[in-house]
Amino acid sequence: MIVRPHSVLLDAEALSALAREARSMQAWATFAKRSDSILYAS
């Protein structure tokens, strides 16, 4: 079960990977979308 809301803090490396749509970020992006999480950049 996923409890809402969640916050996901992205460091510079994760933010760069997300921007270039790296495979390593697909799971996190999917989790954020499914759980209505808020993404924060450090």
Number of C-alpha atoms within 10 A of each C-alpha: 3 9 7 9 10 14 13 14 13 16 12 11 9 17 17 13 16 17 10 10 12 11 10 11 17 13 10 16 15 11 15 17 12 10 14 15 15 12 16 11 10 9
